[in-house]
Amino acid sequence: MKKPVLFLFILMLSTLIFASGNSDKDAVTVTIWHSNSGTAEKAFNTLVDEFNSTHDDIVIDAIYQGRANDVLTSVNAATLAGSGLPDIAQLDATAGLDMMYNENLVTVEEMGIDTSLIIESAYAAYSSSIGHLGVPFNASSLLFYYNADLFEEAGVEVPKTLDEFAEIAPVVKEKTGVYAFAGVPTTYELVTFLGSQNGGEYITNNRNGHDGVSNKVLFDENGSFKNFLEKWKALYDTGAVNNLTSSVSSAFYQGQTASMLASSSSLTTVLENTEGLFNVGVAFVPMTDDGATGGVNIGGGFLASFTNSEEVKEVLEFFISKEAQETWASSTGYMPINKESVDSEYWTTFISENPLYNVALRQALQSSDNVIGLWIPSAYQVYYSFQSTIASVLNGEITIDQAVNNMASMINANLDEYRRQHV
């Protein structure tokens, strides 16, 4: 009597396995190349698992490719080879120029995605002459992180401008014995420091390259870089700034500096690394001067698609949905880009309990759409050249005027070379 029961059990098990195999076989796989690591990777995997567990016909295959620049390198290599592109790639603003001329890119307009619930400034960050290059996903902005205990010990308030910072910096160092600030700005910080001036300035023409390849620098003509350098050198000359170009976060965690500039995406990591050591404060970025009212640009990254299908569209719509953005933002420090997330009971409750997570969003919502990322060739070379040039000014190796001319000449030469080859 036991054999028929055993046979029946094996038959049922075989049927289940066969049915499961059919389900997997019939499901469409959507491949995503991403750059999330650490806290962000955990949050991203949570979203991927959630999607896969609630969809029988689509499976997301998420593949880590390294840092954002590594993802771009892989995408460009696959484009050149003519095969191997993912369905979706998570890219950052430095990919803008390449994607604008990538014939495999499917714009948001071509995909037919409803973007009415995306925060306007976040969506505008990826606008271009061919349409929107992708949907914002991991949206962030520059923030001012400070050691609230040290600021209280020094009896100072968070500065709103670099002039105010120059006033309080020596007080912080004298009263606490540590540097008031550590770091040397790169392109990332300068998009804010230069872009926010006069209500919104562009670093290069053609809307920082969003409306086609720029053909000239503007910061030498409008004086924004010189103005910033004068203010920054005055801050440095107080003797309270440490010119660190690496390990800035570590210095902050160890109490060796009282403040730093970093992305809002670092918030969860910062809080984890300082827990039990000191209280962290988060504030708007101190602007170059009182006339710099443009605010900050929305950075981070976007999801670009290279396959125009209903399955890819559904995956993209999931990642920008209210629920996905709530989970993502509350886990990482990135800003929610869905308007319904911002107004939801979930988010309201979360930020009432974790107010630091709302600072970046408040700052971004008060910023001009003119303050946008810089899309230029040799972006990473320019990134470090800005940093080394600023350091040379601070060390007295070159003058401010020489710094402006050197950077303008370098970027203009890169633009000319790129236009000769591609435009």
C-alpha positions in Angstrom: 0.0 0.0 0.0 2.9 2.3 0.6 4.3 2.1 -3.0 1.4 3.8 -4.7 1.5 6.6 -2.2 5.3 7.0 -2.8 4.8 6.9 -6.6 2.0 9.5 -6.3 4.3 11.8 -4.2 7.1 11.5 -6.7 4.7 12.2 -9.6 3.4 15.3 -7.9 6.9 16.5 -7.1 8.0 16.0 -10.7 5.0 17.9 -11.9 5.8 20.8 -9.6 9.4 20.9 -10.7 8.4 20.7 -14.4 5.9 23.5 -13.9 8.5 25.6 -12.1 10.9 25.0 -15.0 8.3 26.2 -17.5 7.7 29.3 -15.4 11.4 30.2 -15.3 11.7 29.4 -19.0 8.8 31.6 -20.0 9.9 34.6 -17.9 11.7 37.4 -19.7 15.0 38.4 -18.1 15.8 42.1 -17.8 19.5 42.6 -17.1 20.7 45.6 -15.1 24.3 46.7 -14.7 24.6 48.6 -11.5 27.2 50.4 -9.3 25.7 50.0 -5.8 27.9 48.7 -3.0 27.7 48.5 0.8 24.5 49.9 2.2 23.2 50.9 -1.3 23.8 47.4 -2.6 21.7 45.8 0.2 18.9 48.3 -0.5 19.1 47.7 -4.2 19.0 43.9 -3.8 16.0 44.3 -1.5 14.2 46.0 -4.4 15.3 43.5 -6.9 14.1 40.6 -4.7 10.8 42.3 -4.1 10.2 42.7 -7.9 11.2 39.2 -8.7 9.0 37.7 -5.9 5.9 39.6 -7.2 6.4 39.0 -10.9 6.1 35.6 -12.7 6.7 36.9 -16.2 9.8 39.1 -15.6 13.0 38.4 -13.8 15.6 41.1 -13.0 19.2 39.9 -13.3 21.2 42.6 -11.4 25.0 42.5 -12.1 27.4 44.6 -10.1 30.0 46.3 -12.5 32.0 48.3 -10.0 31.9 52.1 -9.6 29.8 54.3 -11.8 32.7 55.0 -14.1 33.2 51.2 -14.5 29.6 50.8 -15.6 30.1 53.5 -18.2 33.3 51.9 -19.4 31.5 48.5 -19.7 28.6 50.1 -21.6 31.0 51.9 -24.0 32.9 48.7 -24.6 29.7 46.8 -25.4 28.6 49.6 -27.6 31.9 49.5 -29.5 31.7 45.7 -29.8 28.2 45.9 -31.1 26.8 43.4 -28.7 26.5 42.6 -25.0 24.7 45.7 -23.8 22.4 45.3 -20.8 18.8 46.1 -20.9 19.3 48.8 -18.3 22.4 50.5 -16.9 22.7 52.6 -13.8 24.9 55.6 -14.7 25.9 58.9 -13.2 26.1 62.4 -14.6 29.5 61.9 -16.1 27.9 59.5 -18.6 25.7 62.2 -20.0 27.8 63.2 -23.0 28.5 59.5 -24.1 24.8 58.6 -23.8 23.7 61.6 -25.8 25.6 60.1 -28.7 24.9 56.4 -28.0 22.7 55.2 -30.9 21.5 52.2 -28.7 20.1 54.4 -26.0 16.3 54.5 -25.7 15.1 57.8 -24.3 12.4 58.1 -21.7 10.2 59.6 -24.4 10.7 56.7 -26.7 10.0 54.3 -23.9 6.7 56.0 -23.2 7.2 56.1 -19.4 4.8 58.3 -17.4 7.1 60.8 -15.6 4.4 63.1 -14.2 5.1 61.9 -10.6 8.9 62.5 -10.8 10.1 65.7 -9.1 10.8 68.2 -11.8 14.4 69.1 -10.9 15.3 65.5 -10.6 13.9 64.7 -14.1 15.5 67.9 -15.6 18.9 66.7 -14.5 18.9 64.2 -17.4 17.4 66.4 -20.0 19.3 66.6 -23.3 19.0 67.7 -26.9 17.7 64.2 -27.8 15.2 63.9 -24.9 15.7 62.5 -21.4 18.6 60.1 -21.2 16.9 58.1 -18.4 14.8 58.2 -15.3 16.4 59.4 -12.1 16.8 56.7 -9.5 19.6 57.3 -7.0 19.1 61.0 -6.6 21.5 62.9 -4.3 22.9 66.3 -3.6 25.9 67.8 -1.9 25.5 68.3 1.9 27.5 69.9 4.7 28.2 67.3 7.4 29.5 68.6 10.7 30.4 67.3 14.1 27.6 68.9 16.2 29.5 68.3 19.4 32.6 70.2 18.2 30.4 73.0 16.8 28.7 73.3 20.2 32.0 73.2 22.1 33.2 76.0 19.9 30.0 78.0 20.3 29.5 78.5 16.6 26.6 78.1 14.2 26.6 76.4 10.8 27.8 78.9 8.2 25.6 79.9 5.3 28.3 81.4 3.1 32.0 80.9 2.7 32.5 84.4 4.3 30.8 83.2 7.4 32.8 79.9 7.3 36.0 82.0 7.2 34.8 83.8 10.4 34.0 80.6 12.4 36.7 78.3 11.1 39.6 79.7 13.3 37.3 79.7 16.3 36.5 76.0 15.8 40.2 75.1 15.5 41.2 77.2 18.5 38.4 75.9 20.8 38.5 72.3 19.8 42.0 71.7 18.6 40.9 70.1 15.2 40.6 71.4 11.7 37.2 73.1 11.0 37.1 71.5 7.5 38.9 69.0 5.4 38.9 68.6 1.6 39.7 70.2 -1.7 36.8 70.8 -4.1 36.5 68.9 -7.4 34.0 69.2 -10.2 31.3 67.7 -8.0 31.5 70.5 -5.5 32.1 73.2 -8.1 28.9 72.6 -9.9 27.3 73.9 -6.8 29.8 76.6 -5.8 29.9 78.0 -9.3 26.5 77.0 -10.5 24.7 78.6 -7.6 26.1 82.1 -8.2 23.8 84.9 -9.4 20.8 82.6 -9.1 22.2 80.0 -11.4 25.3 80.1 -13.7 26.5 77.5 -16.2 30.1 76.3 -16.2 30.1 75.8 -20.0 27.7 76.9 -22.7 24.8 74.9 -24.2 23.4 74.5 -20.6 26.5 72.7 -19.3 26.5 70.5 -22.4 22.9 69.2 -22.0 21.8 71.0 -25.2 24.6 69.6 -27.3 28.4 69.5 -26.9 29.6 72.7 -25.3 32.1 74.7 -27.3 33.4 77.0 -24.6 33.8 77.5 -20.9 31.8 80.3 -19.3 33.3 80.5 -15.8 36.1 82.7 -17.0 33.7 85.1 -18.6 31.2 85.3 -15.8 33.8 85.4 -13.1 32.3 82.6 -11.0 35.4 80.5 -10.7 37.6 83.5 -9.7 35.0 84.6 -7.2 34.9 81.1 -5.7 38.7 80.9 -5.5 39.0 84.2 -3.7 36.4 83.1 -1.1 38.0 79.6 -0.7 41.5 81.0 -0.4 40.3 83.4 2.4 38.9 80.3 4.2 42.1 78.4 3.7 44.2 81.3 4.9 42.6 81.1 8.3 44.8 78.0 8.9 41.8 76.0 9.9 41.4 74.0 6.7 43.1 70.7 6.0 43.9 70.1 2.3 43.0 66.4 2.3 42.3 64.9 -1.2 41.6 61.5 0.1 40.4 59.8 3.4 38.3 62.8 4.2 35.5 60.7 5.6 37.9 58.8 7.8 39.2 62.0 9.2 35.7 63.1 10.0 34.8 59.8 11.7 38.0 60.0 13.8 37.2 63.5 15.0 40.2 65.0 13.2 38.0 67.5 11.3 34.8 69.2 12.3 33.1 69.2 8.9 33.2 67.9 5.4 31.3 68.1 2.1 29.8 64.8 0.9 26.9 63.4 -1.0 23.6 62.9 0.7 23.9 59.2 -0.4 26.6 58.9 2.3 24.3 59.7 5.1 23.5 56.2 6.3 27.2 55.3 6.1 28.2 58.4 8.0 25.7 57.8 10.8 26.8 54.1 11.1 30.5 55.1 11.3 30.0 57.8 14.0 27.4 56.0 16.1 28.4 56.3 19.8 31.3 58.6 18.9 29.6 62.0 18.4 26.4 63.6 17.2 26.3 64.4 13.4 24.7 67.4 12.0 23.6 67.9 8.4 23.0 71.2 6.7 22.7 73.0 3.4 26.0 73.7 1.6 27.5 77.0 2.6 27.2 79.1 -0.6 30.0 81.1 -2.2 28.4 84.4 -1.2 25.1 86.0 -0.5 24.3 86.3 -4.2 24.7 82.6 -4.8 21.0 81.7 -4.5 20.8 79.0 -7.1 21.2 76.1 -4.6 22.6 72.7 -5.5 22.3 70.4 -8.5 20.7 67.0 -8.2 23.4 64.4 -8.7 23.6 60.7 -8.1 22.5 58.6 -11.0 19.9 57.5 -13.5 18.7 54.3 -15.2 19.4 54.3 -18.9 17.7 51.7 -21.1 19.1 50.0 -24.2 16.1 47.8 -24.9 12.7 49.1 -25.9 10.2 46.6 -24.5 7.2 46.4 -22.2 9.2 44.4 -19.7 12.0 47.0 -19.5 9.4 49.7 -19.2 7.7 47.8 -16.3 11.1 47.4 -14.5 11.9 51.1 -14.8 8.4 52.1 -13.6 8.9 49.9 -10.6 12.2 51.6 -9.6 10.6 55.1 -9.7 7.4 54.0 -8.0 6.2 55.4 -4.7 6.9 52.3 -2.7 10.3 51.5 -4.2 11.5 55.1 -3.7 10.4 55.1 -0.1 12.4 51.9 0.6 15.4 53.1 -1.3 15.6 56.6 0.2 15.0 55.5 3.8 17.7 52.9 3.6 20.4 54.9 1.9 20.2 58.7 2.2 19.3 59.2 -1.4 16.3 61.5 -2.0 13.0 60.1 -3.1 12.2 61.3 -6.6 8.5 60.3 -6.6 6.2 63.1 -5.5 3.8 60.6 -3.9 6.7 59.2 -1.8 7.5 62.7 -0.6 3.9 63.3 0.5 3.3 59.8 1.9 2.5 58.9 5.4 5.5 56.5 5.4 8.0 59.3 4.5 6.4 61.8 6.8 6.7 59.4 9.7 10.2 58.4 8.7 11.6 61.9 8.5 9.9 62.9 11.8 12.0 60.2 13.4 15.1 60.7 11.2 15.1 64.5 10.3 18.6 64.4 8.8 17.3 62.4 5.9 15.1 65.3 4.8 17.8 68.0 4.5 18.9 67.0 1.0 15.4 67.0 -0.3 14.5 70.4 1.3 17.7 71.8 -0.2 17.0 70.4 -3.7 13.4 71.6 -3.7 14.7 75.2 -3.0 17.3 75.0 -5.9 17.1 76.2 -9.5 16.8 73.9 -12.4 19.7 75.9 -14.0 22.1 74.3 -11.5 22.7 71.1 -13.3 25.5 68.6 -13.8 28.4 69.2 -16.2 28.6 67.0 -19.3 32.0 67.4 -20.9 34.6 65.1 -22.4 37.5 63.8 -20.2 35.2 64.4 -17.2 37.4 62.4 -14.7 40.5 64.2 -15.8 38.8 67.5 -15.3 37.5 66.4 -11.9 41.1 65.9 -10.6 42.5 68.8 -12.5 40.1 71.2 -10.7 41.3 69.7 -7.4 45.0 70.0 -8.1 44.6 73.5 -9.5 42.8 74.7 -6.4 45.5 73.1 -4.2 48.1 74.9 -6.2 46.4 78.2 -5.6 46.2 77.5 -1.9 49.8 76.5 -1.7 50.9 79.7 -3.5 52.2 78.0 -6.6 50.0 79.8 -9.0 47.7 82.9 -8.8 44.0 82.9 -9.0 44.0 84.4 -12.4 46.4 81.7 -13.6 44.2 79.0 -12.2 41.1 80.3 -14.0 43.1 80.6 -17.3 44.6 77.1 -16.9 41.3 75.4 -16.3 39.5 77.3 -19.0 42.3 76.5 -21.5 42.3 72.8 -20.6 38.6 72.3 -20.8 38.3 74.4 -24.0 41.0 72.2 -25.6 39.1 69.1 -24.6 35.9 70.4 -26.0 37.6 71.4 -29.3 39.2 68.0 -29.7 35.9 66.2 -28.9 33.9 68.3 -31.4 36.5 67.7 -34.1 36.1 63.9 -33.6 32.4 63.5 -32.9 30.4 66.5 -34.1 
